[in-house]
Amino acid sequence: MEIIYIMDPLCGWCYGNSKTLEKLWEKYNNTYTFTVLPGGMWTKANIRTQNTAMVNYFMKHDKRIEELTGVKFGMPYIDFIQKNDVELNSEIPSRAIVTIKDMAPEKTVPFAIAVQKARYFYGKDLNPDQTYIDICQELEINSDRFIETFHSKAIKLNTEKTFQQVAVLASSYPTLLLKKDGIYSILEQGYLPFEELELKLHPNIKTKS
C-alpha cells in the first residue's frame, strides 16, 4: 500500500500540514510506501514575484494556518516576505523534491518538510542551489550528486511529468491519498490533525480517552 502526498513547496497550507505528515511518516514509514508529488502551483505563466499585496495575503492566511494547525512561521520568514524582488517559482523546489525522490526515495518526506521549513520558518529563498545543499548536508544526502541530478535534463522532464500526474490525481493542496490494489482513496484534503487522519487510515485503532 502506498500513501501519496500531493503538495506544493510554496503552499502555506502544505507547510501547516507538515507536522501531521511528519508524524504519519515517522510512525508508518515501515508499513506503507510514502510518495511525495509536488504539483507546480506557480510555474511558467503563473510564476509570481513577492510584492506588498502578496505579503498582506500571506500574513492573513499564515495567521489562520497557525491558529488551526499549531505550526509556527518564523520571524526570518516574516522579514523575508517583505522583499519585493523574490521570484516565486514552484518548479525549482518541486524539482529538488523530485531529485530526492529519484536519488533517495526513503528521504523524500523529511526532505520535502525541510524545504518548506527552510522558507516558512528560516526565511530562506528557495531559488538558490545553496538552500538545497544545506538541506542535503543536514539529511546526510550527497550534495554533489544532488546538484548534478537536480540540473539534469532527465529530472527537469520528470518534474514536468509529475506536475501532469498531480493534475489528474488532485484539485487542491495538500491532498493525501491511499493507493491500495490500484485504487485511490482520499485520506485528506486540506488539514486534519494527526489523530483524525490516523483514524481514517486505521478506523479500528484505539485512541486515548
RAQUI-V153929 format. One record per residue. N is the residue number from 1. PHI is phi in whole degrees, -180 to 180 (NA if undefined). PSI is psi as a letter, one per 40 degrees, with the letter a starting at -180 (999 if undefined). Layout:
n: (N;N)
phi: (PHI;PHI)
psi: (PSI;PSI)
This chain:
n: (1;2;3;4;5;6;7;8;9;10;11;12;13;14;15;16;17;18;19;20;21;22;23;24;25;26;27;28;29;30;31;32;33;34;35;36;37;38;39;40;41;42;43;44;45;46;47;48;49;50;51;52;53;54;55;56;57;58;59;60;61;62;63;64;65;66;67;68;69;70;71;72;73;74;75;76;77;78;79;80;81;82;83;84;85;86;87;88;89;90;91;92;93;94;95;96;97;98;99;100;101;102;103;104;105;106;107;108;109;110;111;112;113;114;115;116;117;118;119;120;121;122;123;124;125;126;127;128;129;130;131;132;133;134;135;136;137;138;139;140;141;142;143;144;145;146;147;148;149;150;151;152;153;154;155;156;157;158;159;160;161;162;163;164;165;166;167;168;169;170;171;172;173;174;175;176;177;178;179;180;181;182;183;184;185;186;187;188;189;190;191;192;193;194;195;196;197;198;199;200;201;202;203;204;205;206;207;208;209)
phi: (NA;-129;-101;-112;-105;-104;-152;-136;-62;-101;-97;-62;-68;-68;-62;-61;-87;-65;-67;-63;-61;-63;-64;-63;-66;-62;-85;-123;-69;-91;-103;-121;-83;-105;-127;-107;-121;-74;-101;72;-60;-119;-138;51;-67;-96;-61;-114;-126;-56;-149;-60;-63;-67;-60;-61;-65;-58;-61;-61;-76;-61;-61;-65;-63;-61;-62;-82;-103;84;-72;-112;-94;-75;-60;-59;-66;-61;-69;-64;-74;-77;-76;-98;-118;-94;-79;-106;-123;-65;-61;-66;-66;-64;-65;-63;-67;-63;-61;-68;-58;-80;-82;-146;-56;-70;-109;-65;-64;-63;-68;-61;-64;-66;-62;-69;-67;-58;-80;-82;-112;-93;68;-88;-77;-88;-88;-73;-58;-60;-57;-83;-61;-61;-67;-59;-65;-64;-98;58;-108;-64;-72;-65;-66;-58;-61;-61;-72;-57;-96;-78;-62;-61;-71;-62;-67;-65;-65;-62;-64;-64;-60;-66;-64;-62;-60;-84;-87;-147;-114;-153;-119;-82;-130;-117;-117;-111;-108;-137;54;80;-109;-97;-132;-85;-94;-159;-130;95;-119;-132;-60;-55;-62;-69;-66;-63;-65;-69;-75;-133;-58;-95;-67;-85;-108;-72;-82)
psi: (i;h;h;h;h;h;i;h;d;e;h;d;d;d;d;d;e;d;d;d;d;d;d;d;d;d;d;e;e;e;d;i;h;h;h;h;h;i;e;f;d;g;i;b;e;e;h;i;h;h;i;d;d;d;d;d;d;d;d;d;d;d;d;d;d;d;d;d;d;e;i;h;h;i;d;d;d;d;d;d;e;e;h;e;e;h;h;g;h;d;d;d;d;d;d;d;d;d;d;d;d;d;d;g;d;e;e;d;d;d;d;d;d;d;d;d;d;d;d;e;d;e;f;i;h;e;d;i;d;d;d;d;d;d;d;d;d;d;e;f;h;h;d;d;d;d;d;d;d;d;e;i;d;d;d;d;d;d;d;d;d;d;d;d;d;d;d;d;d;i;e;i;i;i;h;h;i;h;h;h;f;e;h;h;i;h;d;h;h;b;h;h;i;d;d;d;d;d;d;d;d;g;d;e;i;h;i;h;999)
